[in-house]
Amino acid sequence: MDVSKLMFRDGLMEGERILVTGGGTGLGREMAEAFLALGATVYICGRRQSKLDETAAELTERHGGKIVGMACDIRDADMIHEMVDRIWADGGALTGVVNNAAGNFISRTEDLSVGGFNAIADIVMRGTFYVTLDVGKRLIKEKKKASFLSILTTWVWSGSAFVVPSAMSKTAIHAMTQSLATEWGRYGLRFNAIAPGLFPTKGMNARLNPGSSGDNQKNLLNPMGRAGEMHELANLAVFLMAKGAEYVNGQTIAIDGAGFQANGGTFYPMLHALGDAEWEAMRAMIKGTNEKDKAERTVG
């Protein structure tokens, strides 16, 4: 990401301590870099310590400051508790949490297994709640203020065919955002969310557009005729997490070039006409990507 395109003054986030789940790659890495570049202490978690260490080293070399990678499977509440213990011991309470870790893949719903559904729901819905609950309880006990930000999609307003586990799970976190904004606002805890449109990443392309070159724009057009740029997402995340926006609470903000208004931002237009053979080919490609990722986690 070109941090020169961040729209905030240097040092804006000095004193902030932020955890970004799924922060080693993709959108999480981009937001973590923005927070670090603006002075925050950043913790990133994911399932591969080697990838976290690589990201932390690269970003520290680029920006200085402090970024720490902590291996954690957020499907496991005990692992989360241990990780948050380590963060507290490393300098005190967090001032912010970005619930970014997610999983998704395209599939006809009739082809899903219970295990396939849980693979998404356990990360997106349950994992996000486990992190939020563990950190939130500590902050309430210590009477500390903080901001929570969840990365959702515009499907929380419309649903989406062919990604039902993700649409259901993201909608649950949308509900959590609104619910805790009201319930925990009295403790000085804020809850907001971002619903990004098309921001291409390697992981997204492999599971949501398998076999493509990575250019989804022809299939998911928006009135601006382009994908989002990472600094645009990072600027919105910084705005919602930094001091100065404390009255923004309980909101889910789309950043998609008005794609939701134009076409709903769903997968139905590009996938509804596919036949059995095409679905089978995509399942095989997604399975290959998952096996590769699993092997890397085993090694790393």
N, C-alpha and C positions, 0 to 999 in steps of 0.2 A: 504494500500500500504506500502511496505517496503521501507521507504525513505533512508535507507542505500544504496540502489541501484541507487539512483540519482547520476549522474556522474559529478556533479558540486560542486564547493567549497562552503562552508557555507557562508552565507551572500551575495551571488551573486546578489540577487534581492532586497537588501536593498534600500529603496527610491522609489521602484516601487509601483504603485497604479493600481491594475488590477481588472476589473469587469469580472466575469464569469457568463454568463447566463446559467440557468439550472444547477447551481453549487451545489445544495443541495444533488444530488444523481448521481450515475453512473459515466460516464467519466468526467463530470464537477467537481464532488467532488474530483476525483483523481488529476486533474490538479490544482484545487484550493489548495489542500493539498501540492502539490509540491511547488507552488509559496509561500505559507505561510511558509513552512519549510525552504525556502531559503531566507526569510527576507522580502518578499513583504507584503504590506497592501492589503487585498483581500476583495472584495465585491462579494457576491453571490446573485443571484436573482432566483426566481421561483414563483409558484402560491401558495405554502403552507408555510406560515410563521413558523408554528410549525416545519416543517421539516428543514427549513433553520436555525432556532434557535438551533435545535438538532445537526445539522452538525457543526455549528459554535462553539458550546460548546465543542463538542468532539475534534475538531481539535485544538482549543485553549488549551485545557487541555493537548493535546499531544505535541504541538509544541510551545505554547506561541504565542506572536505576536498579530496581530489584524485582525480578519475576521468578517465581518458584513453581516447579512442576511437581504435582503430587498424584501418583497413580491411585485411582479410585474407580470402582465400578458402582455407579450411583443406583444401580438396581439393588444394592445391598446396604440397608440402613445402618448396619454395624460398621461397615467400612466408611460410610459418610461420617459417622460420629467420631471415629478415630481420626479421620482427616481433619475435621473441624477442630478437634482437640489440638492437633499439631499446629494449625493456623493460629489459634488463640495463644498457644505457648510461644509462638514466634513473633509476638508483638502486640497481642491483644485482639480486641473485637474487630470484626469486619465492619466496614461502612457501606458495603455494597455487594450484591450477588447478582450475577448474570446467569440465568438458567437457559443455557444455550444447547447443552448436550441433547442429541436427538437421534432418531433412526427413522428410515422410511424406505419404501420400495413400492414400485407400481405392481398391481396385481388385480385381476378380476376377483371380486369378493368371493365368488363361489369356488375359487381355487385356493383360498386361504385355509390354513390349519389353525388350530388353537395355539400351537407353538408360534406360528408366524404372527398371529395377532399379539401375543404376549411379548414377542421380541421387540415390538414397537411400544406397546402400552407400558411395559416395565421400565423403559428408559424415559419416555416422554412424560407420561402421566405420573406414575408412581415415583420414579427417580426425582423428578422435579419437586414433587411434594415432599419427599423425604429430606432433600437438601433444604428446602424452605422452612420446614418444620424444625429441623435441628438447629439451624442458625437463628431462626426467629425466636425460639424459646430462650436461647441464651441472651439475645439482645433485650428481650422483655425483662428477663430477670435482672440484667445489669443496667436497665433503663438507658440504653443506648439507641440513638437514631440510626436509620440505614435505609437504603433504597434497594428494591428488588426489581429486576428487569427480566422478563421472559421473552424468548424469541418464538413467535407463533407464525401463523400464515393467515391469509384472508379467508381460508376455509372455515375459520371459526365463525364466520357470519353466514356461510352458504353451504358448508359441507363440500365434498368433492368425490366424484366417482373415482374408483381405481386406487385410492389411497385411504380407504375407510379407517384402518387402525390409526393412522396419523391424524386424520380429520377429527376422529372421536377424541383422541388423547389431547391434541392441541386445544380443542374446544373445552375440555375439562380444565386446562390450565388458564384459559381465558376466564372461565368461571371463578377459578381460584383467585386470579388477579383482582377481579371486581369484588369478590367476597372479602378478601383480607384487606383490601384498601379501606373498606368500611369498618371491619372488625378490629384491625390492628392500627388504624390511623391514629388512634388515641395514644398509642405508644411511640409515635414519631416514626413509624415504619411506613414507607410508601411502596406501592405496587403498580407497575406499569408494564406494558408489553409493546413489542414491535412486530408488525406483520409484514415481512419483506416479500417483495415480488421476486423477479428473476435476478439473482446474484449468482452466477455460475461458479461452482466449485467442483473439484475432481470427484468427491464423494457423491455429490448430487447427480452429476451426469451419469455416473456408473450405475446408479440404482433407479433413477427417474427417467433417464433417456438413454438406456443401454444401447451400445453400438453406434451412437452418434458422434459427431466431431466435437460436441460440446456447445453447439449453437442452437439453443432452443427458441430463438427469437421469432423464427418463422411460424412456430406453432403456438407460441404464447405472446401474441402481439399486444402491445399497449399503445395508447395514443402518442407516446413519445418515441416509439419505434426503436427502442434500445433496451439493453439490460442495465441494471443498476451498477454503479461503481462503488467499490468498497469504502472509499472515504465518505461517501454519502450516508451509508449505513452507520459508519463509525461516528460521524458528526451527530446523528440523531441519538445514538447510544450515549455519547458523552453528555449531551444536553440533558437527557433524562436521569443520568447518574450523578452529575456534578451539583455542587451547591449553587443555588440561584433559581432552581426550578422546583422548589419544595412544595408548591401548591398544585403541581401536576400529580394527580393520584387517581388510580382506578381506570386508566386509559389504555386502549390498544390502538396504536397508530400505524396505519398502512404506509409503506414506502415502496410503491410499485408503479409509478408513472401513470396512475389512474387505470391500471389494468383491471382491477376489480370492478370499477364502474363500467368499463368498456366491454368486458367479456366474462366477468366472474372469476377470472384467474384460476380456473380449474383444468383438470386433465381430460374432461369429457370430449371437447372438440377434437383433440388429437388422437384419442385412443378408442372411441366408441365403435369404430368400424373395423377394428382389427379382428382377424380370424384366429382359429385355434393354433395354426402353425406359427403365426407371428408371436402369439403369447408364449408358446413353448420356447421359441428362440430367445425371447427376452428373459424368461425364467432361467434358462441355462446361463446366460451372461451374468445375471444378477447372482446366481449361485456361485459362479466362478469368482466374482468380486468378493463375496462373503468368505469364501474359503481362503482366498489370499489374505484378507484382513485378519482372519482367525490365526493363520500361520504366523503372521507378523507379530500378533499379540503374544503368541506362545514363545517366540524367539526374544521379543523385546521385554 
